[in-house]
Amino acid sequence: MAAKRLFAPPQDVASGIVVLPNIRDAAAVSQNALLIVPRTDGAAFAFSTGGGTLRISPLAPDAIDWKLSINDGGGAIPLTGTPPKASLTRRGIGRVGERIAVQDQFGSEAPTRSIEVVAPAGSLRVDASMAAAGPSAEVALAVDDDSPVALAAYPAEWSVAAGDALDVVLEARMPIELAGDPATWPPLVERAMAGTALAFTLRNAEVRWSDGTSARGRVVRDDGATVVVRFDRALAGDAAFRIEADVADRAGASAWTRSVAGIASIAQGQSRLLGELRAELQRDGAWMDLVMPVETDESSVFAAAELWAVSARGPRCLGWVGGIAMVEALGRGRQVRIGCETARVPLADDEQLEARNLRLQARDGFAPLALMARASIAAPGLAAASRGRVPIAGEFGIPGIATVDGPESSSLLPGSGAHTLALVHGYCASYNPWPLGGFSADAWQYLRANANLTHDQFARDIFTASAPYKSLGVAAHSQGGCASLHLHTFYWSGMDWAGPGRLIQTLGSPFKGTPMAGNLAALGQVFGVQCGANYDMTTTGATAWLTTVPTSVRARAYTHTTTFTDNPFSYDYCNVLTDGFLTDPEDGVTEHSAGHITGANNMGLKTGWCHIAGMRDPAQATDTERNAVINTQGAR
């Protein structure tokens, strides 16, 4: 595949579009509790509550058959079956209602229940009677409530290598209160991390490494505001961590149990940026290769840097360059190349070229591998070569400037087939949710069933599957939208030959990640058939990836989100089991705030549609009205 060389103007740097933020700003944040224990007859789930209405959901393939009771220390009160009326109000504990749901998001179509309970403040325990031997070695209980207190967790560093310790930072927060339409609110992580710090007590911290083994964490720092939990000797791959704590909503108040789940990407080996960069002029001085010496075991990476002109008059930003590149041999060392037209980096004779905020990221998952604040660039002849030139190649660089999969697949000539509108599904889908009957005859359904792919793997698979078509636009559901944006950002494909119209139209795509990603990883052992951890779709992984996509590419995306029907007289949701993990408005998997991104075309939020079939409202991809617009407006 031919890789694009990306350029973003100074405005993208100033606005933060292509700036990797502090990892704290990409924290996983939770306002509920997911309790996981070994499977036994009489499994006990202990937690604390500040009182009020709780929604208790048992999670396992056979959870619909469990017998549940709740206990505050004064005796068990049945929650399933037909509890005696007298017990429903005993000690202020009472069952309010029960809902049945299908747990598709947890890798099983088995039904389970969610029970609403009114309870006073204090410590509670839910006991579950079940077969001691069953379809899972572990079982889970989700506890959701109406308190806004939140627990946040994030790795202490962007980059962690195998063998090193994985340090996870914990904070408890009261998110800032906002007025008006929730659809206009920023993501929960922004509201939480800007809110008031709360006291909390750690209950449990564990990680599941990529080989399936688990480890407990230990506290290595507690300064009263943050706690750092260390997991020793990290293994390469995705590490799924889950941490429980009791959080007080104010001084001396009752505690609320919270759990937060996330995924950290652990690199196979250490990577380093070595500095000593140089600019090499190519194509009669019209093109500048930025050569970055590196130490890495990776064969290809994403590399990026801001370019600054520095003189006695002060610094000025020239732009940002990046792209996926092969790691080349450099004597006994190694190097990567990115670059742009020299016309985009005009230097005065008294100015020096400097790189800032340099980074290497893994090609799969885009987890940061190495970071460097700044480095000088040897650029002889650049000032003269850039003088008087006008950019001609656009912000994707020169076609064919580099390949990342070998020259045999780097052709930039359009295919010989038809023009198509590709209908792309999402993560772990068993079928394509877009109904062909809602689209014209030139539509094509992409299908890679039951797959767990990184955005880069997904994008390359779309590229391969679409090879028979001369050109294509895309209508993409869920992660398919991220993969399609990734394909158009980093690789030359049939999308670059599409005619007029909306090139990328997305529906329910978690561009900023979804809290479900970490929780699905935590529940993988419970259900056994779930597709597995996916770092790209966590808030942390999504942030690392999204800051590599310039505004010029985002402008080609048209983003749609949906949410459940809002009934002011009832508790509303798309899926009763995922509702507690998500912040409204949401579609059962993707939050509205995550489905739109700065620089893209926000097509709005539509009520009455959920992420997939089997939820309370119809599946969003079956909306004939919206599909007609997507079909008419889509590029081909």
LINFEN-V677357 format. One record per residue. N is the residue number from 0. RES is the residue in one small letter. PHI is phi in degrees with one decimal (999 if undefined). D_FIRST is the distance of its C-alpha to the first C-alpha in Angstrom with 1 decimal. Layout:
n = [N/N]
res = [RES/RES]
phi = [PHI/PHI]
d_first = [D_FIRST/D_FIRST]
This chain:
n = [0/1/2/3/4/5/6/7/8/9/10/11/12/13/14/15/16/17/18/19/20/21/22/23/24/25/26/27/28/29/30/31/32/33/34/35/36/37/38/39/40/41/42/43/44/45/46/47/48/49/50/51/52/53/54/55/56/57/58/59/60/61/62/63/64/65/66/67/68/69/70/71/72/73/74/75/76/77/78/79/80/81/82/83/84/85/86/87/88/89/90/91/92/93/94/95/96/97/98/99/100/101/102/103/104/105/106/107/108/109/110/111/112/113/114/115/116/117/118/119/120/121/122/123/124/125/126/127/128/129/130/131/132/133/134/135/136/137/138/139/140/141/142/143/144/145/146/147/148/149/150/151/152/153/154/155/156/157/158/159/160/161/162/163/164/165/166/167/168/169/170/171/172/173/174/175/176/177/178/179/180/181/182/183/184/185/186/187/188/189/190/191/192/193/194/195/196/197/198/199/200/201/202/203/204/205/206/207/208/209/210/211/212/213/214/215/216/217/218/219/220/221/222/223/224/225/226/227/228/229/230/231/232/233/234/235/236/237/238/239/240/241/242/243/244/245/246/247/248/249/250/251/252/253/254/255/256/257/258/259/260/261/262/263/264/265/266/267/268/269/270/271/272/273/274/275/276/277/278/279/280/281/282/283/284/285/286/287/288/289/290/291/292/293/294/295/296/297/298/299/300/301/302/303/304/305/306/307/308/309/310/311/312/313/314/315/316/317/318/319/320/321/322/323/324/325/326/327/328/329/330/331/332/333/334/335/336/337/338/339/340/341/342/343/344/345/346/347/348/349/350/351/352/353/354/355/356/357/358/359/360/361/362/363/364/365/366/367/368/369/370/371/372/373/374/375/376/377/378/379/380/381/382/383/384/385/386/387/388/389/390/391/392/393/394/395/396/397/398/399/400/401/402/403/404/405/406/407/408/409/410/411/412/413/414/415/416/417/418/419/420/421/422/423/424/425/426/427/428/429/430/431/432/433/434/435/436/437/438/439/440/441/442/443/444/445/446/447/448/449/450/451/452/453/454/455/456/457/458/459/460/461/462/463/464/465/466/467/468/469/470/471/472/473/474/475/476/477/478/479/480/481/482/483/484/485/486/487/488/489/490/491/492/493/494/495/496/497/498/499/500/501/502/503/504/505/506/507/508/509/510/511/512/513/514/515/516/517/518/519/520/521/522/523/524/525/526/527/528/529/530/531/532/533/534/535/536/537/538/539/540/541/542/543/544/545/546/547/548/549/550/551/552/553/554/555/556/557/558/559/560/561/562/563/564/565/566/567/568/569/570/571/572/573/574/575/576/577/578/579/580/581/582/583/584/585/586/587/588/589/590/591/592/593/594/595/596/597/598/599/600/601/602/603/604/605/606/607/608/609/610/611/612/613/614/615/616/617/618/619/620/621/622/623/624/625/626/627/628/629/630/631/632/633/634/635]
res = [m/a/a/k/r/l/f/a/p/p/q/d/v/a/s/g/i/v/v/l/p/n/i/r/d/a/a/a/v/s/q/n/a/l/l/i/v/p/r/t/d/g/a/a/f/a/f/s/t/g/g/g/t/l/r/i/s/p/l/a/p/d/a/i/d/w/k/l/s/i/n/d/g/g/g/a/i/p/l/t/g/t/p/p/k/a/s/l/t/r/r/g/i/g/r/v/g/e/r/i/a/v/q/d/q/f/g/s/e/a/p/t/r/s/i/e/v/v/a/p/a/g/s/l/r/v/d/a/s/m/a/a/a/g/p/s/a/e/v/a/l/a/v/d/d/d/s/p/v/a/l/a/a/y/p/a/e/w/s/v/a/a/g/d/a/l/d/v/v/l/e/a/r/m/p/i/e/l/a/g/d/p/a/t/w/p/p/l/v/e/r/a/m/a/g/t/a/l/a/f/t/l/r/n/a/e/v/r/w/s/d/g/t/s/a/r/g/r/v/v/r/d/d/g/a/t/v/v/v/r/f/d/r/a/l/a/g/d/a/a/f/r/i/e/a/d/v/a/d/r/a/g/a/s/a/w/t/r/s/v/a/g/i/a/s/i/a/q/g/q/s/r/l/l/g/e/l/r/a/e/l/q/r/d/g/a/w/m/d/l/v/m/p/v/e/t/d/e/s/s/v/f/a/a/a/e/l/w/a/v/s/a/r/g/p/r/c/l/g/w/v/g/g/i/a/m/v/e/a/l/g/r/g/r/q/v/r/i/g/c/e/t/a/r/v/p/l/a/d/d/e/q/l/e/a/r/n/l/r/l/q/a/r/d/g/f/a/p/l/a/l/m/a/r/a/s/i/a/a/p/g/l/a/a/a/s/r/g/r/v/p/i/a/g/e/f/g/i/p/g/i/a/t/v/d/g/p/e/s/s/s/l/l/p/g/s/g/a/h/t/l/a/l/v/h/g/y/c/a/s/y/n/p/w/p/l/g/g/f/s/a/d/a/w/q/y/l/r/a/n/a/n/l/t/h/d/q/f/a/r/d/i/f/t/a/s/a/p/y/k/s/l/g/v/a/a/h/s/q/g/g/c/a/s/l/h/l/h/t/f/y/w/s/g/m/d/w/a/g/p/g/r/l/i/q/t/l/g/s/p/f/k/g/t/p/m/a/g/n/l/a/a/l/g/q/v/f/g/v/q/c/g/a/n/y/d/m/t/t/t/g/a/t/a/w/l/t/t/v/p/t/s/v/r/a/r/a/y/t/h/t/t/t/f/t/d/n/p/f/s/y/d/y/c/n/v/l/t/d/g/f/l/t/d/p/e/d/g/v/t/e/h/s/a/g/h/i/t/g/a/n/n/m/g/l/k/t/g/w/c/h/i/a/g/m/r/d/p/a/q/a/t/d/t/e/r/n/a/v/i/n/t/q/g/a/r]
phi = [999/-83.7/-91.3/-83.6/-105.1/-93.4/-131.2/-124.7/-72.6/-55.0/-62.1/-68.5/-75.2/-61.5/-83.2/86.3/-56.3/-113.4/-109.8/-71.8/-80.6/-59.4/-61.1/-59.2/-72.3/-113.9/-64.3/-83.5/-127.8/-133.4/-119.8/-147.4/-129.0/-116.8/-105.4/-122.0/-135.3/-62.7/-74.9/-146.2/-72.4/94.2/-56.6/-115.6/-115.3/-102.7/-159.0/-117.5/-141.1/-87.7/97.8/117.3/-86.9/-114.5/-114.7/-110.2/-127.5/-73.7/-130.0/-173.4/-57.5/-112.5/-63.5/-63.0/-95.7/-68.5/-105.3/-112.1/-141.3/-119.7/-140.8/-104.3/102.0/-107.6/118.8/-81.3/-117.9/-61.9/-112.8/-113.0/75.0/-122.4/-64.4/-57.0/-56.9/-62.2/-76.5/-67.9/-114.8/-63.6/54.0/78.2/-101.5/-151.7/-85.2/-95.2/-171.0/-145.7/-129.9/-104.7/-141.9/-98.8/-97.8/-53.5/-65.5/-100.9/83.3/-149.4/-95.8/-69.2/-76.8/-144.6/-121.8/-126.9/-112.0/-91.2/-132.9/-96.1/-142.3/-78.0/-66.3/140.9/-90.8/-128.7/-141.0/-105.6/-103.4/-120.6/-94.6/-154.4/-66.7/-61.2/-106.6/-155.3/-75.9/-141.9/-83.1/-125.9/-132.4/-136.9/-137.6/-98.0/-122.8/-116.7/-143.8/-99.4/-79.8/-82.4/-56.8/-133.6/-114.1/-117.6/-143.0/-157.3/-58.8/-67.8/-131.6/-66.3/-116.1/-133.3/-107.1/-55.5/93.8/-80.4/-82.3/-95.5/-99.5/-116.5/-94.1/-116.3/-140.1/-111.4/-141.0/-102.4/-56.7/-64.2/-87.4/-125.4/-107.5/87.9/-70.8/-57.5/-66.0/-97.2/-75.7/-71.6/-57.7/-56.4/-60.9/-68.5/-69.3/-71.4/-70.8/-92.0/-89.3/-76.5/-72.1/-121.4/-77.6/-151.8/-122.9/-69.6/-103.6/-162.8/-146.0/-145.5/-131.5/-112.2/-75.2/-65.5/-89.5/92.5/-79.3/-117.3/-146.6/-89.2/-95.8/-130.1/-76.7/-113.6/-156.9/-146.3/-101.0/94.4/-108.7/-131.7/-124.7/-109.6/-104.3/-108.6/-113.6/-78.1/51.5/-64.6/-101.1/-61.4/116.2/-81.2/-107.9/-96.1/-108.1/-141.5/-131.1/-115.2/-153.5/-100.6/-113.6/-92.4/-78.7/-165.8/-58.7/77.6/-85.4/-67.6/-92.4/-117.2/-75.7/-130.3/-130.6/-132.0/-122.0/-149.7/-129.5/-108.8/-94.9/-104.0/-74.8/-64.9/-144.6/-76.6/-124.8/-141.0/-92.0/-99.2/76.1/52.1/-74.4/-142.5/-103.9/-110.8/-83.7/-128.2/51.9/57.3/84.1/-82.1/-129.0/-116.9/-87.9/-94.5/-98.8/-118.6/-65.9/-141.1/-118.6/-164.2/-93.3/-73.5/-91.2/-150.0/-145.1/-95.9/-128.8/-156.7/-162.3/-82.6/-109.9/-127.7/-97.5/-124.0/-151.9/-63.7/-78.2/116.8/-88.8/-139.9/-79.7/-97.4/145.1/-134.5/-124.2/-167.9/157.4/-82.9/-141.4/-70.5/-88.6/-99.4/-73.4/-136.5/60.7/-88.9/-108.5/-141.9/-154.5/-128.8/-123.3/-130.1/167.9/-162.3/-65.4/-62.8/-62.7/-86.1/-129.3/-68.1/-114.8/-81.4/-62.8/-96.6/-104.6/-108.3/-92.6/-133.8/-102.4/-130.3/49.9/-75.0/-154.2/-115.4/-132.0/-64.7/-67.5/-94.9/95.6/57.9/-67.2/-59.6/-108.2/-155.8/-131.2/-146.0/-69.1/-162.1/-158.2/-75.8/-124.4/-74.1/-135.8/-65.4/83.0/-67.8/-58.7/-69.5/-67.7/-85.5/-66.7/79.8/-84.9/-122.1/-60.9/-127.8/-94.2/81.8/-88.2/-101.9/77.9/-92.4/-54.0/79.8/-62.1/-158.6/-123.9/-120.8/-128.5/99.9/-65.8/-67.3/-114.7/-101.7/-60.8/-107.3/-80.0/-65.0/-66.9/-98.3/-88.4/-86.9/-94.8/-139.5/-103.9/-81.4/-101.9/-113.8/-91.1/-115.7/-58.7/58.1/-75.1/-91.0/-155.7/-88.3/-76.8/-80.1/-76.7/-58.1/-64.3/-90.8/-130.9/-71.8/-66.3/-89.3/-77.9/-133.2/-91.9/-79.3/-147.1/-131.9/-72.7/53.8/-108.7/-113.5/-120.1/-67.9/-58.0/-69.4/-62.5/-61.9/-61.0/-68.1/-70.4/-61.5/-57.3/-65.8/-66.7/-92.3/-55.2/-68.0/-96.9/-68.2/-155.1/-155.9/-105.4/-133.2/-113.4/-126.9/-103.3/53.0/-60.3/-57.8/-67.8/-64.5/-64.1/-68.3/-63.6/-63.2/-58.8/-71.5/-72.3/-106.7/-132.7/-80.2/-151.5/-60.9/-65.5/-77.7/-106.0/-66.8/-80.7/-66.5/124.8/-82.1/-71.5/-124.2/-117.6/-118.1/-139.8/62.2/-90.0/-83.3/-58.1/-99.6/90.3/-139.3/-58.7/-64.7/-61.4/-67.4/-71.5/-63.8/-64.6/-64.7/-91.3/-57.8/-71.7/-67.8/-97.5/76.0/-116.7/-70.1/-70.2/112.1/-66.8/-143.2/-59.6/-56.3/-97.7/-81.5/-63.1/-69.9/-64.6/-63.4/-64.7/-60.5/-74.5/-64.5/-75.7/-103.7/-108.4/-68.6/-60.1/-59.9/-84.1/-57.3/-64.4/-88.3/-103.1/-121.2/-109.1/-120.4/-134.5/-137.0/-151.7/-70.6/-66.1/-95.5/-109.0/-63.9/-106.5/-148.0/-81.4/-108.3/-169.2/-91.5/-132.6/-63.1/-82.2/-93.2/-56.9/-68.9/-87.4/-116.5/-106.6/-65.2/-75.6/-152.1/-110.2/102.0/-138.7/-111.0/-79.1/-54.1/-65.9/-91.6/-88.7/-129.3/-133.7/-58.1/97.4/-90.3/-99.9/-77.8/-92.2/97.2/-111.8/-116.0/-89.9/102.1/-137.3/-113.5/-62.9/-139.6/-66.0/95.5/-88.8/-66.9/-103.0/-60.2/-65.7/-61.0/-74.8/-100.3/-70.8/-64.3/-65.0/-68.4/-61.4/-63.9/-69.3/-59.3/-65.1/-68.4/-86.8/-66.4/-72.7/-137.7]
d_first = [0.0/3.8/6.2/9.6/12.8/15.4/19.1/21.9/25.4/28.4/29.5/26.5/27.8/31.4/30.9/29.0/25.8/23.6/26.3/26.2/29.7/32.3/31.3/34.6/33.4/30.8/33.5/33.9/37.2/39.5/42.7/43.5/44.0/42.2/44.5/43.4/46.1/46.6/47.7/51.5/54.3/55.4/52.2/53.1/50.9/52.6/51.8/53.6/54.0/55.6/57.0/56.4/54.3/51.7/49.2/48.9/46.3/46.2/42.8/42.5/42.0/45.8/46.7/48.4/51.1/51.9/55.2/55.0/57.7/57.8/60.1/61.2/63.5/66.4/65.4/62.7/62.3/60.5/57.5/56.8/59.3/62.3/63.4/67.1/67.7/69.5/66.6/64.3/66.0/67.1/66.5/64.5/61.7/61.0/58.5/57.5/55.2/52.5/49.3/47.3/43.5/40.7/38.3/35.0/33.2/34.5/33.2/36.4/38.1/41.5/43.7/45.2/47.6/47.9/51.5/52.8/55.5/57.8/58.6/60.5/59.1/59.0/57.5/56.7/55.6/54.1/55.1/53.2/55.0/52.7/52.5/52.1/49.7/47.0/43.3/42.2/43.3/43.1/44.1/43.6/45.4/44.1/46.7/46.3/48.9/49.5/49.6/46.9/47.0/43.6/42.2/39.1/37.1/34.2/33.1/35.0/31.9/28.2/27.2/28.9/28.3/29.5/33.2/33.9/36.0/34.4/36.8/36.9/38.9/41.1/42.9/45.0/45.2/47.1/44.6/45.9/47.5/46.3/48.0/46.9/44.1/41.9/39.0/39.2/39.4/36.7/35.1/37.6/36.2/37.1/40.6/41.2/40.4/42.5/45.4/48.3/48.0/49.8/51.4/49.9/50.6/47.9/48.4/45.5/42.1/39.8/36.3/34.5/32.1/28.9/31.1/33.5/36.3/38.0/39.8/42.3/42.0/44.7/45.8/45.5/46.3/48.3/49.5/50.8/48.0/45.0/44.7/42.1/41.5/40.1/38.3/38.5/36.0/32.8/30.5/26.7/24.9/26.1/29.8/31.6/34.8/37.8/40.8/44.1/46.7/49.9/49.7/52.9/52.7/55.5/57.9/60.0/58.4/57.3/53.9/51.0/48.7/45.0/42.0/38.5/35.4/32.1/29.1/28.4/25.2/26.3/24.1/24.4/25.7/26.7/24.4/25.9/25.3/27.7/28.4/29.2/26.2/26.0/24.7/23.6/24.0/21.5/21.7/25.5/25.7/23.7/20.9/21.5/19.4/20.8/20.9/21.8/23.4/22.9/24.2/22.0/21.1/17.6/14.7/12.5/14.1/14.5/17.0/19.3/22.7/25.3/26.6/30.4/32.9/36.0/39.4/43.1/42.7/40.4/36.7/34.5/31.0/28.6/25.6/22.8/19.4/16.5/12.9/10.7/11.1/11.6/15.3/16.8/20.2/23.0/26.2/27.3/25.2/21.6/19.8/16.9/16.2/15.9/17.8/19.0/21.2/24.6/26.3/25.3/27.1/30.4/32.8/36.5/38.1/39.7/36.6/34.4/30.8/30.3/27.5/28.6/27.3/24.5/22.4/19.9/18.6/17.1/13.5/15.1/18.1/17.8/21.3/22.5/22.8/24.7/26.4/28.5/30.8/30.7/30.3/31.3/29.0/30.2/29.4/31.7/31.7/29.6/32.7/33.4/29.9/29.4/32.9/33.2/29.5/28.1/24.5/22.8/19.0/19.2/18.3/14.5/15.0/14.3/11.3/9.2/11.4/9.0/5.9/6.1/5.4/7.1/7.7/8.3/5.1/4.7/7.7/9.0/12.1/13.3/13.9/17.5/18.6/20.4/19.9/20.1/21.0/19.1/21.5/19.9/22.1/22.3/22.8/24.6/25.5/27.2/26.9/25.5/28.1/27.6/30.3/29.1/32.6/32.1/29.4/29.4/28.5/25.0/24.0/21.7/22.1/19.1/20.5/19.5/23.1/24.6/21.4/21.3/17.7/16.8/15.3/11.9/12.2/13.6/11.0/8.3/11.2/12.0/8.6/9.5/13.1/12.9/11.3/15.0/15.6/15.6/15.6/16.5/18.4/18.8/22.1/21.4/24.0/24.3/21.2/19.2/19.9/18.5/15.3/15.0/15.9/13.3/10.5/12.1/12.8/9.7/6.7/7.2/8.3/11.6/13.3/13.2/15.2/17.8/21.4/24.0/24.8/23.7/19.9/19.9/23.2/23.8/26.8/28.0/24.8/25.6/23.7/26.3/26.6/29.4/32.4/31.9/28.9/31.2/34.0/32.0/31.1/34.8/35.8/33.5/36.3/38.7/37.0/35.1/32.7/30.7/26.9/27.1/26.4/23.5/23.6/21.2/24.0/26.9/28.3/27.5/23.8/23.3/24.9/22.7/19.6/21.1/22.2/18.7/18.4/20.3/22.8/21.0/18.4/21.2/23.2/21.0/22.0/25.3/26.6/29.4/31.5/34.5/37.4/40.4/43.6/45.9/49.5/51.8/54.2/51.9/49.2/45.9/42.5/39.5/39.7/42.7/41.0/38.0/40.2/41.5/38.2/37.0/38.5/39.6/38.4/35.9/34.8/35.3/31.9/30.6/32.9/33.2/32.8/29.4/28.1/28.2/26.8/28.0/26.4/25.5/27.9/30.3/31.5/34.1/35.5/37.1/39.9/40.5/37.1/35.6/32.2/32.5/35.2/38.2/38.7/41.8/40.5/38.2/34.5/32.9/30.3/33.4/34.9/35.4/36.4/33.2/31.0/32.8/31.8/28.1/28.1/29.9/28.1/24.5/22.1/20.7]
